Amino acid sequence: MKRLALRTPPWPALALAALASGAGANAQARAGVEAETPWRPFSFVMGGLSTSSVLRADSICPSAATVCPLGGGGGIYVAYGRRYRANREWAAGYDLSVRNARNLFASATLQQARFDYRWVAWSPRSNLEGFLGVGAGLAFYGETFTVTTFGPLLNVSAGAHYNLSAFFSIGLLVRVEALRFLVPFDSGDGVTRSDGGIASVLATSYLTATWRGP
């Protein structure tokens, strides 16, 4: 009479198969949750350090022989904004820079209040995002914080951010702007500066840090 041989189930193999099946199901569930999670708007605060040079200064310097009171400089930039779509944002900011005034001003300052609108290219799988922007605002120029002349400004900008975390990023911003000073003034050398040209054009670069809201 033959004995029936009982085979012991391969318990280690079954356990590994169950674990793999469970891990696969959990991964699919997480992927489904991530895919269904809607993108949410957020606000942000930006601060930056700037360095700037003058590409064209015709509206504030009437001739090449005249000493120009508007030169290069550097300063700070602060802004508040909101990413209201995944690839759209706006920012309202204040820019303060100390300029080289060729000794016509003891401490010349250029103040700018601006509004920027940006198109953002980003990926949820990447820590790097870039943007292009356009903006407009008002510029105020004078001794220290006094206003000697002022006028409108237009600008275009480009930059990139690297997200160190979900709430903090560092970046680089480059802006080219055209200023038109409307009020004639004499900076003490007997020459009256007026809006005799098209616009003063500045190029400014910023190192930025951005804090994002939840």
ROVEX-63863 format. One record per residue (C-alpha): x, y, z; residue in one letter. Coordinates in steps of 0.05 Angstrom, whole numbers, always signed. Layout:
residues N
<<X Y Z> a>
...
This chain:
residues 214
<<+0 +0 +0> m>
<<+29 +66 -22> k>
<<+35 +123 +27> r>
<<+12 +192 +4> l>
<<+69 +242 +8> a>
<<+47 +308 +39> l>
<<+83 +366 +12> r>
<<+97 +425 +58> t>
<<+73 +491 +27> p>
<<+130 +538 +10> p>
<<+113 +587 +65> w>
<<+172 +636 +52> p>
<<+154 +641 -21> a>
<<+80 +653 -5> l>
<<+98 +706 +46> a>
<<+143 +743 -3> l>
<<+89 +740 -56> a>
<<+38 +768 -7> a>
<<+84 +825 +13> l>
<<+98 +841 -60> a>
<<+25 +841 -76> s>
<<+10 +886 -17> g>
<<+66 +934 -34> a>
<<+42 +938 -106> g>
<<-29 +953 -83> a>
<<-5 +1007 -35> n>
<<+38 +1039 -90> a>
<<-22 +1040 -137> q>
<<-65 +1070 -82> a>
<<-14 +1125 -68> r>
<<-7 +1140 -142> a>
<<-82 +1146 -147> g>
<<-86 +1193 -88> v>
<<-29 +1236 -116> e>
<<-63 +1238 -184> a>
<<-129 +1259 -153> e>
<<-99 +1311 -105> t>
<<-117 +1379 -135> p>
<<-65 +1435 -143> w>
<<-77 +1491 -93> r>
<<-60 +1565 -100> p>
<<-10 +1594 -51> f>
<<+19 +1662 -31> s>
<<+93 +1678 -25> f>
<<+140 +1730 +2> v>
<<+205 +1745 -35> m>
<<+267 +1783 -13> g>
<<+329 +1796 -54> g>
<<+396 +1832 -62> l>
<<+407 +1870 -127> s>
<<+463 +1897 -170> t>
<<+446 +1944 -227> s>
<<+478 +1980 -286> s>
<<+453 +2034 -334> v>
<<+448 +2013 -406> l>
<<+420 +2080 -430> r>
<<+409 +2145 -391> a>
<<+385 +2195 -443> d>
<<+322 +2220 -407> s>
<<+361 +2241 -345> i>
<<+426 +2261 -379> c>
<<+412 +2310 -436> p>
<<+480 +2303 -471> s>
<<+542 +2260 -472> a>
<<+583 +2319 -445> a>
<<+539 +2327 -384> t>
<<+558 +2292 -320> v>
<<+503 +2240 -309> c>
<<+472 +2235 -239> p>
<<+446 +2165 -252> l>
<<+497 +2109 -249> g>
<<+502 +2037 -228> g>
<<+486 +2014 -158> g>
<<+456 +1960 -115> g>
<<+404 +1950 -61> g>
<<+346 +1907 -37> i>
<<+280 +1881 -64> y>
<<+219 +1856 -27> v>
<<+153 +1831 -56> a>
<<+89 +1796 -40> y>
<<+55 +1752 -92> g>
<<+8 +1696 -106> r>
<<+11 +1634 -151> r>
<<-62 +1631 -170> y>
<<-52 +1578 -224> r>
<<-1 +1524 -233> a>
<<+36 +1566 -285> n>
<<+12 +1637 -269> r>
<<+31 +1685 -213> e>
<<+34 +1759 -196> w>
<<+78 +1798 -149> a>
<<+75 +1869 -121> a>
<<+143 +1895 -97> g>
<<+187 +1952 -73> y>
<<+257 +1962 -99> d>
<<+309 +2007 -66> l>
<<+378 +2018 -94> s>
<<+435 +2066 -78> v>
<<+464 +2096 -142> r>
<<+529 +2126 -164> n>
<<+510 +2199 -176> a>
<<+580 +2225 -196> r>
<<+582 +2268 -132> n>
<<+521 +2308 -155> l>
<<+482 +2274 -99> f>
<<+515 +2255 -34> a>
<<+472 +2192 -30> s>
<<+427 +2182 -90> a>
<<+371 +2131 -83> t>
<<+325 +2101 -135> l>
<<+259 +2075 -107> q>
<<+212 +2033 -149> q>
<<+142 +2007 -135> a>
<<+125 +1954 -185> r>
<<+74 +1901 -205> f>
<<+98 +1839 -243> d>
<<+59 +1784 -279> y>
<<+96 +1718 -292> r>
<<+89 +1655 -332> w>
<<+119 +1596 -294> v>
<<+147 +1530 -322> a>
<<+150 +1477 -268> w>
<<+145 +1402 -256> s>
<<+121 +1367 -192> p>
<<+179 +1318 -201> r>
<<+233 +1373 -205> s>
<<+260 +1422 -154> n>
<<+275 +1474 -208> l>
<<+226 +1522 -239> e>
<<+235 +1580 -288> g>
<<+193 +1640 -306> f>
<<+184 +1698 -354> l>
<<+151 +1763 -333> g>
<<+128 +1832 -352> v>
<<+115 +1890 -305> g>
<<+101 +1963 -295> a>
<<+105 +2014 -239> g>
<<+132 +2081 -215> l>
<<+204 +2103 -203> a>
<<+226 +2158 -154> f>
<<+296 +2187 -155> y>
<<+331 +2237 -110> g>
<<+376 +2251 -50> e>
<<+370 +2195 +2> t>
<<+295 +2184 +8> f>
<<+272 +2251 -19> t>
<<+240 +2253 -88> v>
<<+273 +2299 -139> t>
<<+240 +2268 -200> t>
<<+194 +2210 -216> f>
<<+161 +2174 -273> g>
<<+132 +2109 -300> p>
<<+171 +2046 -314> l>
<<+162 +1983 -356> l>
<<+203 +1919 -349> n>
<<+213 +1849 -374> v>
<<+244 +1795 -330> s>
<<+268 +1723 -330> a>
<<+292 +1678 -275> g>
<<+292 +1611 -240> a>
<<+280 +1583 -170> h>
<<+308 +1521 -137> y>
<<+261 +1493 -85> n>
<<+300 +1471 -23> l>
<<+235 +1450 +10> s>
<<+160 +1456 +0> a>
<<+162 +1525 +31> f>
<<+230 +1555 +15> f>
<<+269 +1568 -49> s>
<<+329 +1608 -73> i>
<<+335 +1638 -142> g>
<<+364 +1686 -193> l>
<<+324 +1741 -227> l>
<<+346 +1786 -285> v>
<<+305 +1847 -303> r>
<<+312 +1899 -359> v>
<<+271 +1962 -347> e>
<<+257 +2028 -381> a>
<<+245 +2090 -338> l>
<<+218 +2157 -362> r>
<<+229 +2213 -311> f>
<<+177 +2267 -321> l>
<<+197 +2323 -273> v>
<<+257 +2368 -294> p>
<<+308 +2380 -239> f>
<<+377 +2410 -226> d>
<<+424 +2367 -184> s>
<<+468 +2426 -166> g>
<<+514 +2431 -226> d>
<<+472 +2483 -263> g>
<<+446 +2433 -314> v>
<<+371 +2421 -318> t>
<<+353 +2349 -330> r>
<<+287 +2339 -366> s>
<<+250 +2285 -405> d>
<<+288 +2300 -469> g>
<<+299 +2228 -490> g>
<<+260 +2164 -497> i>
<<+276 +2129 -431> a>
<<+332 +2108 -385> s>
<<+345 +2034 -390> v>
<<+372 +1993 -332> l>
<<+394 +1920 -326> a>
<<+388 +1891 -256> t>
<<+403 +1822 -228> s>
<<+377 +1795 -162> y>
<<+394 +1738 -115> l>
<<+327 +1720 -84> t>
<<+298 +1678 -27> a>
<<+225 +1660 -28> t>
<<+180 +1635 +28> w>
<<+115 +1601 +6> r>
<<+52 +1594 +44> g>
<<+15 +1527 +54> p>
